[in-house]
Amino acid sequence: MKFSVSSNELLKQLQIAGGAIGSSPVLPILEDFLFKIEDNKLIISATDLETSITTQIDVMSDANGIVAVPARILLDTLKALPEQPITFNVNDENFGIEITSAYGKYKLAGENGQDFPNIPEPDGVDSVSLNAPTLTNAIAKTLFATSNDELRPAMTGVYFQVDFTKLIVVATDAHKLVKYTFTDITSEVSTTFIVPKKALNLLKGALPSGGDIKLSFNKANAFFAFDDTTLVCRLIDSRYPDYNAVIPVDNPNLLTLPRTDFQNSLKRIAIYANKTTNQVILNITPDSMTISAQDLDFSNEATEQLNCNYEGEPVTIGFNAKFLVEMLGVLESDDIKMELSTPTRAGILLPAEETDGEEILMLVMPVMLSN
């Protein structure tokens, strides 16, 4: 089997697929790309058995065939080559691979492609069509709120709730929660599933800047298809917590203030906070808010005052500054609203101006004030 391809085009596709290769694979062949030639198309696959990426590229070939190619040495070779046509010659007997460039020849040992694990196919799936920028946005706005606690597997992923005309995407680690809803979808089903963090990180880097994504899913896997690429991931088989139960509904106190001013102030004050709790204290009155922090172990202390609009009873409440800064970095509106009730109940962060077709709600648990 012999085929020719542009080195840069091949490298681009390999870098997309290569994200699926794990750092310490359980099988040696999982360190490889699967190359499959079908009618002058090179189909490239990579997997860690949980997440798989398949992409394709046009090539000039003399025959159809299949081979597993060591990923690391191939990527390093292509990165070191200037853009040019290169030729792969694969020995069908021992799977030896010879690459020819304008500079010379490179030989590497391939493996039998038939030994490569099967990539799941979309059998018995339901599908929805999504706008690519919307999905990118949903991932960017929720991924940071997932948990790293392997003992609570559901929270290590992002919860997708498909509901006929809308998609609700939720992430939480029990300290903070993000709920992002958008309505420009059409689905014939109403269902829920949990997508792992790794798959969404890879997807975020590979999604195009425009066009549509076909999202298909069954009980075991989700399939994200766009352009010539498909990402398949095994869903997290676990029950997601009832997130609506933790969102407080009666929040009589409403704070409105400029997002960037609030975020910058928190960043400065957090420098002086206790490094374990990152606790900052908000002392809110009708026309101003005092943000303060102290680290008694080192006698560090800082206070700033911000102008704000506030309707409600004066309140003093503590939060983890790191969480607030992250959330404010994801919200895009100039002003934000914060709904509060008591110092022991969660605060709700919302953009002051909603974007058409989407809603975002963020919840952050308070850090208890020590008397």
Buried (B, 14 or more C-beta within 10 A) or exposed (E): BBBBBBBEBBBEBBBBBBBBBBEEBEEEBBBBBBBBBEEEBBBBBBBBEBBBBBBBBEBEBEEEBBBBBBBEBBBEBBEEBEEEEBBBBBEEEEBBBBBBBEEEEBEBEBBEBEEBBEBBEBEEBBBBEBBBBBBBBBBEBBBBBBBEEEEBBBBBBBBBBBBEEBBBBBBBBEBBBBBBBBEBBEBEEEBBBBBBBBBBBBBBEBBEEEEBBBBBBBEBBBBBBBBBBBBBBBBBEEEBBEBEEBEBEEBEBBBBBBBEBBBBBBBEBBEBBBEEBBBBBBBBBEEEBBBBBBBEEEEBEBEBEBEBEBEBEEBEBBBBBBBBBBBBEBBEBEBBBBBBBEBEBBBBBBBBEEEEEBBBBBBBBBBEEEE
